[in-house]
Amino acid sequence: MLSALLFGLFALLVILSVPIAISIGLATVLAIYFTDVVKLQVVAQKMFTAVDSFPLMAVPFFMIAGVIMEKGGISKRLIRFANSLIGTLPGGLALVAILASMFFAAISGSSPATVVAIGSIMIPAMVKNGYKEDFATATQASAGYIGVIIPPSIPMITYGVVTGVSIGGLFMGGFIPGILIGVSLGIVAFLTAKKNNYRGLEQTISLKEVWTSFKDAIWAILMPVIILGGIYGGIFTPTEAANIAVVYGLIIGLFVYKELSFKDLPALIRQAAISSSLVLLIVSTASAFGLILTREMIPVTVANFLISITDNPLFLLMILNVLLLVVGTFMETNAAIIILAPILFPAIVKVGIDPLHFGIIMVVNLAIGMITPPLGVNLFVAASMRKMPMEKVVNANWWYLAASIAALMVITYFPGLTLWLPSLLSR
């Protein structure tokens, strides 16, 4: 009865377009109030203890690092470097948008931030060069979700905190899947460009230009190398790495590229604080929500139900993919992870699915939800940047969505793609 009330209230609030964090928290409070299963004070206690976590400190610091690098001249240098590599191919500007988003993903950790940072430059450039506006906008919206797959990744941190899986291992496990998704999107962009005669850059790119643009972008490219090298070298933890990323971003923005000034910092910190507070509010309310689920034995019940359907890991992964793809279309990524990961974890462990591999599958599924209606946060962000109807972006996005799901199937059923780098570096 309590579980039905909890999920019913949550669904009602979501349908009424109440913000996701408020929906989760209010559903929890009302369910407790009507059933008196625990004292209401427990909600506040649980919300506090949920965010009183050393690993979660990485979230605001990676957010700060992302906005510093975004405003510090990083995006245009990454775009110039990507242009020098593939800009002359058919559909070169669309391919540059995807490649530059992959580079920026290794800095940002946020999907909407990647859409804005790269899209503010690349969407107008594509439109100016004759690309259809809806195709250009859909390309950037889809490329942006790679921002939560190639590390650092805020959802991976959330999954690691909730399940106890190594955050460093998740970071390393996301590299190859992120590249695979980028290649899949690139194939769609290339074939669409050939069909519609979208040209690349007219001028010839010399090796000198490639080298010059690489040298200019090297400070941005080095950031993930320093972060992940330090984590796996045992020099610092992921949380400490986030602090180092902030310091590194400040040095590059203020003293190397010199496109930041000290007077810019309060506004950037405020922007990062707002983004971080939204994530941490979801974490705290979802933790209280999860407390009720645990008291009701929902994780065990769901695990037993799933295993009663099948104990075949391959078939179970197919069921979970469908579930997560659907959930990702209407629920915010971090909230979905906090609510669903503890519920699904016992089932995947029982059938022998590697928790790290499942973490990457879960993040990829929910990231695809960012380009799938009705929520489709990346679609909304990209469409609002061009002040165009959401429907036009959705209609131009179907092939990118199909390519993303195809890549998801490869990631799901070839676990070596996820586990190879973590196993190699943990030896």
N, C-alpha and C positions, 0 to 999 in steps of 0.2 A: 504494500500500500504506500509506504513512504517513498520507495523508488519511483512508483508511477506518478506520485504527486510531484516529486522533484523534477523528473524529466518533463512532465506535463507543463509545469510552471515555466521551466526553461524554454520549452518550445513555444509557448504562448508569447513570452517576452521577446524572443527572437523574431517571431512573426510580426510583432508590433514595432519592430525596428528599434528596440531598446539596445544601446551599446552592449557589446558582448560581455565585457567585464561586469557591467551592472546587471545584466541578465543572469549571469552565473551567481553573483553574490546575492541578489534579491531572491532568486529561486531557492537558494540554500536557506536564507533567513526565514522565508515564508514557510518552507517545508518543516523546519525545526519548530517554528512558532505554532503551527497547526497540530503537530504531532507530539511536541514536547519530548522528543527522543533524547536530546541533550540540552544543556543550558545554553542560552543564546550567547553567553560570554565566550563559549568555546569557539565561536566563529571568529571573533576578534583575535583570540589567542592563536588560532590556527593560521589566520592571515598574517599575523606578525612573524610567527616562527617560519612560515614558508619563505619569506623574503630575507629572513635573518640567516643568510647562507653565503659562505665565502665563494663558492663557485659562481653564484648568481651575480656577484659583483662584477663579473666579466661583462655582463649585458650593458650597463651604462657606460663603461669605459670603451667597449667596442663601438657603441653608438657615438660617443664623442670623437673617437678616432675616425669614424666614417665621415662625419660632417666636416671635420678638419681637413681630411684628405680631399673631400668633394669640393670644398671651397678654396682649397690651396693650389688650384691649377692642375690637379692630377688628371681629371677626366679628359681635358683637351690634349694632354700629352699622350695619354693612352690611345686616344682616337687617332692622333697623328701616326703613332707607331703601327697601329692596326691597319691604317690606310696604306702605309708603306709596304705592308706584307701582302694584302689581298685586295686593295682598293681598285685595281685595274681589271679584276674579273667581272664577268657579267653579274649584275646585281651587286657590284662591289660595295656600295654604300650600305646596303642591308647586311652584307657579310661583315662589314666593319662594325656596324652597330652591335652585332652578336658577339664578335671577338672582343670588342672594347668592353662589353658588359661582362664577359668572362674575366677579363683582367680586373675590372672594377669590383667584381664579386669577391676577389681575393683580398679586398681592402675593406669593403663596406659591411658585409654580413646582413644586409637588409635588402629586400626585394624592391619595395617602392623607391628607396633611395637610389638604387641602380637605374631604375626607369627614369627618374628625374635627372640624375647627373649626366647620363649618356644621352637620353632622349631629348633633352633641351638643346643639344647641339645637332644630333643626328637626324631627328625627325624633320626639322626645317631643311636640312641639307638634302635629304632624300626628296622632299616635296619640290624643292627648287630645281632638282635635276630630273624632274619628270616622273617620279614614282607616284603612284596613287596615294593619296593621303591616308586612306583607311589601311592600305597595305603597310605603309611606313609606320603608322601608329601601332598596328598589331604586331609588327616585327619587334618593335622596342618593348612592348608590353610582355611578349613571350620571352625575349632575351633577358628581361629584368629578373625573372624568377630564379635564374641561375644564381642570383645573389645570395640565396639561402642554402645553396647546395655546395658550391665551391667555398671552402672555409676562408675566414672565420664565419660562423653561421649562428645566429641567435637561436633558431629552433633546435639546432644540435646541442647547444648548451642546455636548453630546457629539457630535452630528452635525457641528456646525461645526468642532470640533477635529479630528475624524477626516477630514473631506473638504476642509477649507479654505474652505468656504462662509462668507460673512459671518454672524456670529452676530446682529449688529444687523439684517441683512436678514431672517434667519429669524424674529426677534422680531416685526418688523413684518408679515411674511407670515402669522403665526399669528393675527392679530387677527380678520380677517373669517371665516376658517374656524371659529374658536372661537365667534364670534357665531352663525354658521349652525348649528353643532351645538347650541348652547343653544336656539335657536328650534325646531329639530327635536324636541328633548327636551320643550320646553314644549308643543308641539302634542300630543304623546302624553299628557302630564300633563293637559292641558285636556280632551281627548276622554275619557280614562279618568274624570276627575272628573265630567264631564257624565253619563256612563253610570251611575256609582255614586252620584251625588248628593253628591259631596264639596263642601261649601260653602267659600266664602272667609270673610273677616272679616265679622262682622255689622254693625259700626259703619261709618259713613260717614267716609272719609278726606278731610280738608280740604286745600286748597292750603297752608294755614299749616303743617299737619303735614308735608307733603311738603318744604316749605322748611326747616323746623326739623330734620328728620331728615337732609336733604342737608347742611346746615351742620355737623351733628354728625359726618357721615361724610366730609366733604370732605378731611380730612387723609389718610385711607386712599385715597380715589379719586385724589388728586394724585400718589401714589407712582409708578404706572406712567407718568404724564405726565412727571414729572421724569426718570425713568430713560431712557425712550425718547427724550424730547426732547433730553436731554444726549448720548446716543449719536449720534443723527442730526444734532445740531447741532455735532458734532465737539468737544464740550467734554470728554468722557471716553470711555474704552473700555468694553465690557461688563463687564470685570473690575473696573475702577474704579467702574462704576455699581453693582456688587454691594456694594462697600464703602460707597458713599454710601447705599445702601438700608439698611444696618445702622445707620449713624449717624442717618439720618432716622427709622427705626423706634424707636431708643432715645429720641430727642427727643420723639416723639409719645407713646410709652408712659410715659415717666418724667415729662415736664413738661407735656404737653398733656392727655392723657386721665388721667394719674396713676393708672393701674391696674397699673403695674409699679413695683417697688422695686429698689434695687441688690442687695438680698439674693436676689432672684429670678434674677439674671443667671447665676451659676455653673450652676444646674440647666438653664437654657435653653441655654447654650453646650454643656453636656454632651449634651443631647438632640440639638442640631444636629450636634455632632461625631460622634455615633454614626451618624446618618443619612448624613452626608457620607462617613464612612469606608466604609460599605457601598457607596456609589456609586463611590468612588475605588478600592476593592479590585476591584470588577468591571472598572473601566477598566483597571487595571494587568494583571490576569490575562488579560482579553480581548485586550489588546495583544500579550502573549506568544503567545496562541493565533493571533492574526492574523499574527504573524511566520512561523509554520509554513505557514499558508495561502499567504502570499506566496511563500515558498521553493518551494512545490509548484505555483506558477502557477495556483492555484485561481481568482482573480479573472478572469484572462484566459480560462481554460477555460469558466467560467460565462458570461462575456460572449459568447464565440463560440457557445456552445450556445444561449443565449437569442436571439441574432440569427439563428441558423440556423432557429429556429422561426418568427420573424417579425421584420422590420425596421420594422413599422408601430408607431409610438409608442403609439397608442391601444390596440392589442391587447396590446402589451408591458406597458403600465400595468395592464391587466386581470389579466394573469398575475402581475405583481408584487403587486398588491393581494391576490389569493388567497393567495400565498405568505406575505406579511407578516401577514395576518389569522390564518393558521394558526400562524405562529411566535409571534405575540403572545399566543396562548392558553396557551403553556407556558414562555415565556422572559421574563425580566426585560427591561424596555424598553431600558435603557442597554447591557446586554450584547448584545442583539440588534442595536442600532445599530452598536456597535463591531465586531462580527463580520461583519454583513451589508453595511453601507454600503460598505466597500472592495471587497467582492465584486461588488456590483451597480452600483457607480459607473461602471466602464468601459462597461457596456452602455447605461446611460441617456444617457451623453454621446455614444456612437456614433450613437444614433438621434435625437439632437437634443432630448431632454427637459431642461428647465431644472433644474440641480442644486438650486436653492433651492426650486423647486416640488416636486421629488421629496422633498426633506427634510421638507417639511410633510406630504406624503402618507405618508411613512414614519412620522413621529411620530403622525399621526392613526390609522393602521392599528394600531400597537403600543399606542396608548392605548385603542383599542376592546378590545384584548386584556385590559385591566384589568377589564372587565365581562363577560368571556367565560370560562366554565369550560374546562379544569380549574384554571388558575392564578387568574385573576380576582381580583387582589389587592384591588381595591376592594370586591368582593362579600364577601370574607373580613373585611375591616376593618369594613364596615357591619354584617354579620351578628354579628360579635363584640361590637359596641357594644350590640346588643339581646339578645345571648345566645340567638339563634334559629338553627334549622338552616339551613345554607347552601342546601339544596334549595329552601326556600320563597322565598328571595331570588332565586334563579336563575329559578324559575317566574314570578315577578312581573316579571322584567326583560326578557322576550323582545321586547316592543314597543319598549322603549328601545333594545335592540340593533338591531332592524330600522331604526329611525329613524336611528341612528348610521351604519349601512352606507349608507343612502340619502344621507345628507349627505356621506359619504366619496366616493360616486360623483360627486356634484356638484362637490366640491372637486377631484377627479381630472381631470374632463373640462372644467372651466372654469378654466383656470390663471390667468385674470385676477383671480379672487377672491384668489389668493395673491400674485400679482406686482404688483397695482396699487399698493398702498401703498408697497412698497419702491421701485418705479420712480418714483413721485410724489415721494418724499422724497429720492431720490438725484440729482434734477435740479439 
